[in-house]
Amino acid sequence: MLNKVSSLAVFFLMSALVSNAQAERWQQHINYTIKASLDVSTNIINGSEEVVYDNNSTDTLKKVYFHLYWNAFQPNSAMDTRSRELGKTMLTNRKGDQVADWDARVKDRILNLKPEEIGFQKVGYILIGGKQQKLVQHETILEVQLTQPIAPKSSVTMTLVFQAQVPQQIRRSGRDNAEGVRYSMSQWYPKMVEYDYQGWNTNPYIAREFYGVWGGYDVTLQLDKSYMVAATGVLQNPNEAPNAQGLKTWNFKGNNIHDFVWAADNHYKHLSKQVRPNLTLNVYYKEKNASTDSAWSNVLWAAEKMLPFMEKKFGAYPYPQYSFIQGGDGGMEYAMATLIKGPGLGTVFHEWMHNWYQQILGTNESLFPWMDEGFTSFAEAIVSNQYNTNFAATSPFISEREKAQILANNEKAKTQLPLVQAGNYMGYLALAKSGLEEPMSTHSDHYNTNYAYSSAAYTKGATFLGLLGYVIGDSVRDKVMLNYYNTWKFKHPNANDFIRVAEKTSGIQLEWLKEYWVNSTKTIDYALNDIQAGPNTATISIQRIGKMPAPLEVLVTYKDGSTELHYIPLDLMLGNKVAEGKTTRIIHPECKWVQPTYTFETTKPLSSLKSIEIDPSYRLPDINRTNNKLEIPN
């Protein structure tokens, strides 16, 4: 008892130290003051930026770079070429049909854009100290050759003017999408490229992910008065009247963010609720009918209900507002807002959780997409399960038929294995068996197939956290998530940063887990190998078939109904995970990762055994579970 109490005291002390620690790593800072006008008849934007850039690095910068994302929406661009190239790869879907591997939203649509439908962004000039800088355009990246280098620990102010044409919406940005939304304005302004400890992140835009500089935004937009604007940040002038030319000005401000999105439509409907003194939730959608009103009202209702749970599990939401904006193209996350196709709550929860895993914990999505999409998919499953179990059937905005179906589904779930992450696990297992898997350390833009990228980023990334819970215990994993948030919020954590938090929180060595799961495609596969009878025990042999080792839990059930959980730690862990559940746990000597087989003894003879099962919690992503369980004949 004394040893257990002492261990718990050390554990909670370590957790407190981790959660209070602030990671020390320099990162750049930026403040944007943007003024832009949109001509809704020509779809042309004219704008200016004042950019105050703080070089907090130890390096002297001789160049800076800006993203010009909309230049991707032109025939024969890198995005167009890549999409059509991937479309030549044929994959077999779940129905057995052959399908092209391209993104269904993009396909070859860019190639067929007319001149008035393409996107472009042109920077007229950039001035520093009144001097014009030399500009070199590389399609979606603008290189700025500085007349005067930016010294370490110094600040510089840049002013620029730009013009852009809003493209027909194909991927995330654009106008006149399939849902009828007039403008979905993401990646719409010349955006500073992030410079971090690895240098400039000058990734050309080919439809993957984003990475930005933390800072503040003061954005003033002017367009036809008939349009309602929804955006990142807080509206500063809600009572502004149109000018004599029929144009209305909208001014938004947001702090401690690294992107800014807005949308506009002349038939938007706005729902809003202040859920606490420092937070307002908004919904913007195209008004169509009573059913549409109910569905979007349910978004606002569900968001308010789930926020306390989300904050308890993943950390406090720090911004003064969040807006769910109908903008098409599935769903895409931005600071304080998401552009979303429709009111489906799975996507709603997913995109909102991105404000934790990308907007607050700003990983480099090009290098670590699984820390963004995977962690978000993991959280989405937990939040959705909590909502469906405890709130969905009480919503005043869904029909009695829908409520009955929800209750029936909840009852059905009670009779099945309660693995909330089942969908993510199945997605990963399909990838692992497909022959198309690539390491999760692959750059987002350089996967050989869209399928391999999306499965690695979303389902394998989410399964990583499920596996982590198996290795260190779900309750400890949940503490890791909160400590990770408190340690790295408003910073740019990488994979090793997360593993270090997990190690400090759990007291278990986990570098091996990152190396196998992230940097390789080796799989887990354990099998019951042999059972031998002893005088008063049974000797059970387990074989490692897969190339990735893991700790093991083996449930032994006896004919008298008693059970015991045999726990076999992995030597690479240099420790044991906390006990979970009420089943008697027997800890065996650690298994060396090089061992192909491992044997242990039960506490009762073979004649007493009813069944043996490896991983009864189903949290181990074993690619072949058919050899994990054995029923003993009478």
Buried (B, 14 or more C-beta within 10 A) or exposed (E): EEEEEEEEEEBEEBBEEBBEBEEEBBBBBBBBBBBBBBBBEEBBBBBBBBBBBBBBBEBEBEBBBBBBBBBBBBBEBBBBBBBBEBBEBEBEEEEEEEBBBBBEBBBEBBBEBEEEBBBBBBBEEBBBEEEEBEBEBEBBBBBBEBEEBBEEEEEBEBBBBBBBBBBBBBBBBBBBBEBEBBBBBBBBBBBBBBBBEEEBBBBBBBBBBBBBBBBBBBBBBBBBBEBBBBBBBBBEEEEEEEEEEEBBBBBBBBBBBBBBBBBBBEBBBEBEEEBEEEBBBBBBBBEBEEEBBBBBBBBBBBBBBBBEBBBEBBBEBBBBBBBBBBBBBBBBBBBBBBBBBBBBBBBBBBBBBBBBBBBBBBBBBBBBBBBBBBBBBBBBBBBBBBBBBEBBBEBEBBEEEBBEBBEEEBEEBEEEEEBBBBBBBBBBBBBBEBEBBBBBBBEBBEBEBBBBBBBBBBBBBBBBBBBBBBBBBBEBBBBBBBBBBBBBBBBBBBBEBBBBBBBBBBBBBBEBBBBBBBEBBBBBBBBBBEBEEEEEBBBBBBBBBBEBBBBBBBBBBBEEEBBBBBBBBBBBBEBBBBBBEEBEBBEBEBBEBEBEEBBBBBBBBBEBBBBBBBBBBBBBBBBBBEBBBBEBEE
